[in-house]
Amino acid sequence: MTFWGNVSLGFTYLSPVVGIYSLFAMSLGYGGPPMIWALVIVGFGQWLVACVFGEVVSNYPVAGGVYPWSRRLWGRKWGWMNGWIYLVALLVTIASVSYGAGTYIAPLLGLEATPGITVTCAIALIILATLLNLRGTKLLSVVAMIGLLAELGGAIVVGVWLLIFSRHHDLSILFNSFGAGEGKPYFFAFAAAALIGIYMYYGFEACGDVAEEIKNPGVRVPKAMRMTIYIGGAAGFFITLSLLMATPDIGAVVRGEVADPVSEILSAGFGPVGYKIVLIVVLISFVSCVLSLQAAASRLAYSMARDGILPGSAALARISSVRHVPVVALLVAGVVPILVVLLSLASADALTYIISFAALGMYMGFHMVVLAALRARLKGWKPAGKFAMGAWGLPVNILALAWGILGMINMVVPHSPTGVWVTDWITLLSALAVVAIGLVYMVIAKPYLKGNAPAGDAIPAAARA
């Protein structure tokens, strides 16, 4: 995989089109147009995390990302739990993104987005991504690059068109809440709206998941992670700006009178034919996003299985001699999300409960690494990779962890309480359930004792003793 192929993998995983288009209505409804500044704030916070990850991956450029990093920084148990949480989060996110794509695929095909059609489209998307991934890393790199170009090109073309031909406001609206959050301090409305940034700005860690498939990863992967933040953040900001300026009645969205402003904006701005062309670009974004998510999940499963700590490790760690990819791990990254999507046919609530864990699980996986890195620093770890922050390492690490804790609190706190505590706290409850299952398996099967891969060796021997 080339450097730009690596950037494309991270970018299409982050996918500003998927993130912004999916959450624009919710965020605008919560906080009004000033919600756009959340993209800047969250982008900075995640840049801090990317810098910490850059130092870690430069030291340990191995497949699997968060699992081997946390294992080397802290130890076997921490590595197992981080790998477990993140693997579940990735598999659930694949299902979530694929299910969300159904609302765009259906109108493109001239169909009504019924539950059955949405599930069928989601399954077809997962199967397509799996088949593409099974063809090998080179094709993954090419498709990711196509996804990056299509998404960036589409974002620029659509954004410029809307700003020129469908603009209804000037830049002053970016400081006008249009009544959002009335009756309580605006901070709370902005915090809820900030979820659009929190849910968008992850994916850059995927650059490190394929570290063993890149030349000179100690230099290229940290740079690719930061480049993903820069390009993805700029694209996300521009998409959001153009949509805000093209929203005819922002107040109606804030009051909840317009449920799907994105479709209305695109349909009015481009007409029936142009709207379908835009949907094709959006569909490419969804395909490349699922493709990148699957690649990350399969490399994580492979990395854990290579150390013998997953059920069926022998099969999961097997590499195709022809395509040089973990075939069984990729199939698992296809089958499990399909099963999750099928749950919606039995119970829409069941699907909601499961995918509510997705983004929080990502952040938990991130910041278990950030916390492990901070602990290792305080015990004497000195990053010795080709990317190092030197004296800035400790303060950046502390700020990154503080940012992550605030972000996770914002994700679990109910911003629109219903009065039903299970519904209000489902994100936290689902996370606790995943952690509990992992702990039970860890106590019973003791998977962390298997394998002889290095663990906890970032900390100097004297400190470990």
SETI-12452 format. One record per atom (N, C-alpha, C): residue in one letter; x, z, y. Coordinates in steps of 0.02 Angstrom, whole numbers, plus 50000, padded with zeros to 5 digits. Layout:
# residues N
aXZY...
# end
This chain:
# residues 465
m500425000049940m500005000050000m500445000050062t500294995650109t500674995250172t500475000850219f500845001550274f500675006650324f499975005450351w499824999250370w499164997850399w498614998150346g498794996750284g498314997950230g498155005250224n498655009550233n498555016750231n498125019150289v498265016450349v497845018050407v497125015850395s497045009950366s496375007250353s495995011650304l496345014350254l496025018850206l495755025050242g496175028050285g495945033850322g495385032250370f495445026450404f494935024550454f494265023150421t494265019350366t493625017750334t493305023850301y493715028650282y493455035050257y493145038850315l493495039350371l493225042550432l492615038750457s492655032150458s492105027550474s491675029650533p491895028350595p491485030150653p490805026850655v490745020750629v490085017550628v489595021450584v489815023350524v489385027150479v489205033850511g489715037350537g489595043950566g489155043850627i489305039350675i488925039150738i488225036650727y488155031050691y487485028350680y487035033150642s487325036950597s486925041550556s486705047650596l487105050050644l486975056450676l486835055850751f486805049750777f486705048950849f486045052050872a485505050650836a484845053150857a484835060750856m485095063850804m485105071050799m485505074150856s486105071550868s486545074350918s486255073550988l485985067651003l485685066451068l485075070951078g484695071951025g484105076351029g484295083551043y484835085851013y485055092751023y485345093851093g485795089451114g486185090951174g486145086051231g485775080551223g485765075551276g486425071851280p486515067351328p487115063251334p487775067051337p487815073251365p488465076651365p488745077851296m488345076651244m488605077551176m489195072951162i489285067651202i489845063151191i490525066751199w490545071951240w491175075551251w491375079551189a490905080751144a491085084051082a491575079851041l491525073251048l491985068851011l492705069851035v492785071251100v493455072551127v493715079251103i493295084351107i493495091151088i493665091451013v493205088850972v493315089050900v493925084750881g493995079150915g494575074850902g495225078450913f495265082450966f495875086250979f495985091550925g495455094950906g495515099950854g495755097050788q495485091250770q495695088050708q496385084950713w496595083150773w497285080850783w497775086450767l497605092650786l498025098350769l498085098950693v497525098150659v497525098550586v497955092950556a497895086950584a498285081250560a499035082450569c499225085950622c499935087450632c500185092350578v499775097350562v499955101950508v500005098250442f499505094050427f499515090150366f500125085550363g500315082950422g500885078450424g501525081850401e501625088050424e502215091750402e502195093050328v501605094850302v501545096550231v501655090450187v501325084850203v501385078950161v502085075950166s502415076950222s503105074550228s503565078350181n503395084650168n503775088650119n503575087150048y502925086050037y502655085149969y502235078749966p502555072849967p502185066449966p501955064549896v501475068449869v501235067249801v500485065949803a500235062649750a499535060749747a499085066849744g498505066349775g498005071649770g497885075549832g498335075049881g498215078249946g498175085749944v497585088449960v497515095649972v497695099849911y497575097349850y497725101449791y498475102649783p498895097549779p499605099049771p499905102349832w499645100949892w499905104149952w499785111749949s499165113649935s499005120849933s499355124249874r499445120649819r499795123449762r500525124949779r500845120349813r501555121349832r501625126649886l501145126849933l501195131549989l501015138749970w500545139649923w500315146349907w500425148149834g500105144249788g500185145849718g499655142549675r499675144049611r499235140749561r498485142049574k498295148249584k497585149949593k497305146649656w497685147149710w497465144249774w497395136649767g497885133649733g497865126449722g497255124349681w497115128049627w496535126349586w495895126749626m495795132249663m495175133149699m495095127849754n495635126249789n495595121149841n495425114449810g495765112749755g495615106349722g494895105949699w494635111349670w493945111549646w493445110449703i493535114349756i493065113849813i493075106749842y493675104149851y493735097649884y493485091949839l493595092549774l493355087449728l492595087149728v492275092949726v491545093149729v491295090249795a491625092049850a491425089549916a491485081949918l492025079149891l492105071849891l491575068349850l491435070849791l490925067749748l490235067949780v490085073549811v489435074249844v489405069749906t489965069149942t489975064850001t489875057549982i490155055349926i490035048549903i489285047349894a488945052149863a488225051549853a487855051549920s488065055849966s487745056450031s487795049950071v488405047250075v488515041050114v488135035250082s488155034750016s487815029349981s487065029649991y486785035749988y486065036549999y485885034650071g486305036650119g486175034950188g486195027450201a486595023850161a486655016550170a485995012950154g485585016150112g484955012950092g484505011250149t484525015350202t484085014150260t484305008050299y484925005750289y485164999650322y485134993550275i485244994750210i485224989250162i484514986650155a484024991050151a483334989050140a483074984150193p483134985750258p482884980950308p483284974350308l483924974750289l484324968650285l484044963950232l483774966850179l483474962950125l482734961750135g482464964050191g481754963150205g481304967750165l481574973550145l481194978250104l481044984550143e480524988150121e480364994550150e480804999850117a481085004350157a481555009350132a481185015050098t480845013450042t480515018650002t481045022549964p480875028549938p481365032349899p481665028349842g481245024649806g481495020749750g481985015249772i481825011749826i482265006449852i482915009449878t482865015149912t483465018449940t483935020449883v483655023349830v484065025549773v484385019449739t483995014149731t484265008049699t484845005149740c484755004849805c485285002249849c485905006649845a485805013249844a486365017949840a486755017049776i486405016349721i486745015549656i487125008849654a486805003649680a487144997049682a487784997449724l487765001149779l488345001849822l488905005649786i488725010949750i489235014849713i489555010549658i489145006649622i489405002349569i489874997149598l489684994149655l490114989149687l490784992249706a490764998049737a491385001449758a491825003149698t491515005349644t491895007049584t492235000949555l491884995449551l492174989249524l492764986949568l492684987349633l493234985449678l493834989949669n493714996549663n494265001249655n494635000249589l494264998249537l494574997149472l495044991149471r494994986949522r495434981149525r496134982849548g496234988849575g496914990949591g497014992549665t497604995549679t497764997949746t497824992249796k498094986549775k498184980949822k497514978549848l497024977849803l496354975849825l496044981249869l496144987649850l495894993049891l496174992549962s496824991149968s497134990350033s496844984550072v496724978950038v496444973050071v495734974350095v495324977250051v494624978550069v494584983750125a495024988850122a495034993750176a495224990550242m495704985750240m495894982250301m495314978050328i494964974650282i494374970750303i493854975450334g493764981250303g493284986150330g493484988450399l494134989750409l494374991850475l494254986450527l494434980250511l494354974750559l493614973550574a493204973650521a492484972450532a492174978050573e492364984250557e492064989950592e492294990150665l492954989250675l493204989250744l492934983350784g492964977350753g492704971450787g491974972050802g491594974450753g490874975350763g490734980450817a491114985950817a491004991150868a491144988450938i491684984550944i491854981851010i491344976651033v491164971950989v490694966751007v490004969751023v489764974050979v489104977150990v489114981351053g489644985351062g489684989651120g489714985751185v490134980651188v490194976551249v489524973051263w489204970451211w488564966951221w488044971751250l487994977651222l487504982451245l487654984651317l488294985551333l488474987751401l488334982351453i488384975851432i488274970451480i487534968551485f487204967951427f486534965151427f485974970251415s486134976251392s485604981051376s485714987751409r486104987951461r486254994351493r485674996551538h485475002951530h484925005651570h485155011351616h485775013551609h486005019451648h486715018251673d486935022851716d487635022851737d487985028851706l488625029751723l489025034951690l488805042051709s488395042751759s488175049451779s487775052951724i487475049151679i487075052251626i487505056451579l488155055251578l488595058951533l488655066251553f488375067951611f488395074851635f487685077451647n487185073951618n486485075751627n486185077251559s485955083251548s485695085251482s484985082851469f484635080351520f483945078051514f483485083451483g483635089751499g483205095151476g483375097851407a483895095451376a484075097851310a484275105151313g484035109051266g484225116051262g483915120451314e483375118251343e483055122351396e482805128951367g482875134251406g482645140751384g483205145151358k483795142251347k484365146251325k484995142851352p485565146351352p486175143351379p486325136651346y486555131851387y486685125151361y487235125051308f487665130051308f488205130351259f487935129551188f487365132751174f487095132651106f486835125651088a486535122251137a486315115451126a486915110851114f487445111851153f488045107651146f488385108951079a488395115251057a488695116950992a488335113350936a487665113150940a487285109650888a487415102150891a487445099450953a487585092250961a488285090450938a488745095250941a489445093950923a489525092350849l489015093550810l489055091950738l489205084550727i489025080250775i489165073150767i489925071950762g490315075750801g491035075150797g491315078550735i491055084350719i491295088050661i491175084050597y490615080650592y490465076850532y490835070150531m491075067750589m491425061350590m492175061950577y492485067050606y493215067350608y493535070150545y493365067650488y493785068850430y493845062350391g494385061750354g494545055450321g495285053950327f495595056750380f496315055350389f496725058350332e496475063550299e496855066450243e496905061750184a496445056650181a496465051850126a497125047850127c497425047250186c498075043850190c498585047150145g498535053750137g499005057450095g498795057550022d498165056050007d497945056149937d498295050749896v498505045349928v498835039849893v499575039549910a499875045349924a500565045549948a501055042349898e500895042649833e501345039849783e501285032249778e500825029349816e500715022149814e500955018749879i501375022349917i501615019849982i502375020649985k502705015750013k503425016250023k503565020950082n504085025050074n504295029650127n503715034050152p503355037450107p502755041150128p502895046950175g503495049850171g503645055550215g503625053750288v503735047350304v503695044950373v503025041750387r502805037450341r502225033250354r501555037150351v501485041650304v500845045150297v500685049550357p501145053850381p500985057750442p500795053350501k501145047850509k500995043350564k500305040050554a500155038150492a499505035050477a498925039950490m499035046350474m498515051350486m498355051850561r498875052150602r498755052650674r498455046250702m498685040550676m498415034150698m497665033550682t497465036350624t496765036350605t496345040150656i496615045850679i496265049850730i496195045950795y496745042750816y496735039050880y496235033250878i496295029050826i495865023150823i495145025150809g495045029550761g494365031750745g494025035250802g494405039450838g494115043050894g493925038450951a494365033650966a494215028851020a493595024651002a493565022450939a492995018350918a492345022450920g492375028650896g491785032950897g491535034250967f491995035551013f491805036851083f491485030751114f491775024851101f491505018751131f490815017051102i490735017951037i490075016751006i489555021351037t489725027751043t489255032551071t489085030951143l489595029151182l489485027451252l489005021551259s489125016351220s488705010351226s487985011951204l487895015951153l487215017651131l486865021951184l487225026651214l486925030751266l486695026551325m487115022051347m486955017951405m486375013151391a486275011551326a485755006751308a485115010051285t485085016751285t484475020251266t483985020151324p483415016851318p482955016051375p482695022751402d482455026951356d482155033351377d482505039051340i483035041551370i483415046951339i482985053251333g482575054651383g482145060451381g481685060451320a481435054551301a480995054051243a481365055951179v482005054051175v482395055851116v482515063351114v482665066251173v482775073451177v482145077351158r481575074751178r480935078051162r480705076751091g481065072651054g480875071150985g480345065850977e480205062051030e479685056951027e479945050450997v480595049450995v480905043450966v481345045750908a481165044050847a481515046550788a482145042450773d482135035950786d482695031650766d482895027150825p483225030150875p483415026150934p483915020650918v484355021550869v484865016550854v484545009950833s484075010250787s483745004050764s483375000650821e483045004650863e482685001750919e483164998450969i483725001650982i484224998851029i484494992251002l484694992250939l485004986250910l484494980550903s483884982250884s483364977150877s483194974050944a483124978250996a482964975651062a483554971851093g484154974051079g484744971051110g484954964551079f484814963651014f485074957750979f484544953150950g483924955350951g483404951150921g483424951350845p482934948250811p482894948750738p483514946150702v483784940350723v484364937450688v484994941550704g485094942950767g485684946850787g485674953750755y485084956650750y485024963350719y485264963250647k485094957950611k485304957450541k486064956450536i486354952850583i487084952050583i487424958850594v487144962750640v487414969450652v487344973750589l486784973150555l486674976950493l487194975050440i487394968750439i487904966550390i488564970150405v488744970650469v489354974150489v489304981550469v488714984450481v488604991550463v488674992350388l488404987550350l488434987850277l489164987450253i489564983150285i490274982850268i490604989550280s490414992950334s490684999550349s490515004550295f489895004350271f489685008850218f490065007450153v490145001050135v490494999250074v491215001650077s491555000250132s492255002250138s492325009850140c491835013250169c491845020550171c491795023450101v491305021050062v491225023449993v491845021749952l492125015849962l492725013749927l493305018649940s493395020550002s493935025050020s493805032149994l493185034349997l493005040849969l493155041149894q492965035849859q493095035549787q493845035649772a494225031949811a494945031849801a495235038949810a495015042449861a495255049249873a495045053849816a494415053449794a494175057849741a494545056549676s494665050249660s494995048549597s495715050849597r496065050349653r496755052549657r496805060149653l496315063549682l496305070849677l496185072949605a495685069849572a495545071549502a496145069949458y496465064249471y497065062349433y497625067549443s497725069649505s498265074449519s498145081049483m497525083449484m497355089649449m497405088849374a497175083149349a497195081849277a497915081049252r498345078149294r499045077249275r499375084049262d499125089149297d499385095949287d498995099549232g498495096149203g498125098949146g497615104149163i497355104349225i496925109949246i496185108049250l495995101949229l495295099949228l495065098749157p494425099849142p494165097849076p494265090349067g494485088349008g494615081248996g495215078549033s495715082849044s496295080849084s496665074949054a496705074648988a497085069148956a496805062348976a496145061848978a495825055448996a495865054349071l495735059449111l495735058749183l496415056949211a496945058949176a497625057649200a497905051049175r497495047249138r497745040949110r497735035449164i498295031849169i498365026449217i498335019749182s497965015049210s497935008249182s498615004949187s498855002249131s499504998949132s499474992249168v498874989749179v498784983249213v498654984149287r498174988449303r497964989349374r498304995249407h498624999649368h498985005349395h498545010049436v497925011149412v497465015849443v497195020449389p496975026449407p496675031049357p495955029049340v495875025249287v495235022049271v494685027249258v494815032049215v494295036949198v494115041149260a494605042949300a494465046749361a494035042749409l494155036249413l493735031949455l493025031449428l492955031049362l492295030749332l491905037249345v492245042849341v491925049249357v491705049349430a492115046549475a491945046149546a491375041349559g491165037649509g490585033349515g489975036349481v490065039049421v489505041649382v489205047849413v489625052649432v489365058949460v488955057749523p489195053949573p488775052549631p488115049049614i488125044649564i487505041349543i487005046549517l487245051249478l486805056549452l486525060749509v486935062149559v486705066049617v486155062149654v486275055649664v485775051549699v485115051349660l485165050849594l484555050549553l484145056949558l484465062549576l484095068749584l483545068249636s483645063849685s483145063249739s482485060649712l482495056949657l481865054549628l481455060249599a481805065449576a481455071249549a481285076249604s481755076949652s481635081749706s482065079949766a481735078149820a482105076649882a482465082849907d482165088749896d482475094949918d483125096249879a483125094549814a483725095649774a484305091649802l484175085349821l484705081249851l484955084249916t484485086649956t484665089650020t485115095750010y484925099949962y485315105949948y486025104249926i486085099049885i486745097249859i487185094249913i486915089449950i487345085949999i487475090250061s487095095650070s487215099950127s487905103150124f488185103450063f488845106350055f489405101550074a489255095050077a489775089950082a490275091050138a490035091150200a490495091650257a490835098450260l490465103850246l490765110450247l491315110950194g491195107950135g491695108050083g492335104450104m492255098950142m492845095450169m493255100150214y492905103550259y493265107850305y493565113850270m493225116450219m493515121850180m494165119550146g494145113550117g494745110750086g495305109850135f495145107350195f495635106550249f495985113150265h495575118050278h495845124050309h496105129050258m495975127950195m496345131650144m497075129350145v497195123050160v497885120550168v498185123350232v497805123150286v498065125550351v498235133050346l497805136950314l497935144050305l498555145150260a498605141150206a499175141750162a499825140050198a499795134950242a500385133050280a500595138650328l500095141750360l500255147250406l500555153150369r500265154950312r500545160350271r501255158750249a501375152650228a502045150750206a502545151050263r502335148950323r502785149350382r502985156650395l502475160950393l502615167950409l503055171250355k503075168150296k503495170750242k504165167050238g504285162750287g504945159650290g504985152250275w504415148950263w504435141750249w504645137950311k505125133550303k505345129350358k505265122050337p504765118550365p504655111550345p505295107450351a505455103850298a506075100050297a505965092650285g505345090450295g505195083350286g505425079250346k505295072750342k505505068250396k505065068950458f504475072050450f504055073650508f504025081250514a504255083850569a504235091050580a504115092550654m503735097850668m503565099550736m504055104550767g504515107150727g505005111750753g504685118150779a504865120150841a504605126350870a503865126050882w503585120050887w502865119350898w502455120550834g502785120750777g502435121250714g501975127250708l502225133250725l501835139350718l501235139450765p501325138250832p500725138450875p500215133050858v500435127050838v499965121850818v499585123950756n499935127050709n499615129350647n499085134650662i499245139350706i498765144550724i498155141550758l498265137050806l497705133850841l497275129750793a497595126250746a497225122150698a496775126550655l497025132350634l496615136850593l496045139850633a496185141850696a495655144550739a495115139350750w495325133150763w494845127750772w494405126850709g494725126850651g494355125850589g493845131250576i494025137550590i493555143050580i492955142250626l493075140550690l492525139450736l492075133750713g492385128250690g492005122550666g491565124250607m491835128050560m491435129850500m490865134650518i490995139250564i490455143650587i489895139550618n490085134650658n489585130250690n489175126350638m489485124750583m489145120850531m488635125050492v488775131450481v488335135450439v487785138950478v487895140050543v487385143450583v486775138850592p486175141150577p485575136950586p485425135550659h485445129250678h485325127450748h484585126250762s484195124950710s483475124250718s483135128350664p483145135050671p482895139350618p482155138150603t482005138050539t481315136950517t480965143550500g481355148950493g481055155250473g481105156350398v481275151050361v481375151550288v482125152250277w482355158150257w483065159550257w483455154950209v483155152850154v483505148450107v483645141750141t483155139150177t483235132850212t483725133450269d483655138950307d484085139850366d484825140550348w484955143850291w485655145250273w485885141350212i485565135550199i485715131850138i486435129350136t486715127550194t487415125150195t487885130650170l487785136750196l488205142250174l488075144050101l487435144150082l487265145950013l487545140949963s487515134549980s487785129449934s488535130149927a488875131849983a489605132949979a489775138949936l489395144349944l489505150349903l489395148849829a488895144649814a488765142849745a489355139049714v489625134149752v490195130249727v490805134849716v490935139249764v491495143949757v491395148549696a490775151049687a490625155549632a490735152149564i490505145849559i490605142149496i491345141149482g491725139449534g492435138549526g492785144949505l492575150649535l492885157049518l492725159049446v492105157949425v491915159649356v492325155649307y492375149049319y492775144849274y493505146949275m493755148849334m494455150749340m494585157149300v494105161849301v494195168149265v494145167149190i493665162849169i493555161949097i494075157449066a494195151549095a494635146549065a495355147049087k495475150549143k496145151249171k496525144449175p496215139549207p496525132849210p497175132849250y497235137549296y497825137749339y498465139349300l498395141949239l498985143649199l499265137549161k498875132149161k499085126249123k499565122049164g499975118249129g500435113749163g501045117349190n501555113449205n502175116349231n502375113449298a501885110849335a502035108049401a502245113749448p502675112349497p502905117549543p502315120849579a502375127349592a501855131049627a502175136549669g501945137149731g502175142449775g502905141949794d503215136149783d503935135549794d504105134149867a503605133149911a503755132249982a504045138650011i503815144249986i504045150850011i504725152349980p505215154350019p505875155949992p505835161149935a506285160549887a506275164949828a506285172249846a506675174149896a506715181149915a506045183749939a505695179649978a505035181650004a504525182149947r504565177449898r504115177749841r504225184249801a504855186049792a505005192149756a504735198349792
# end
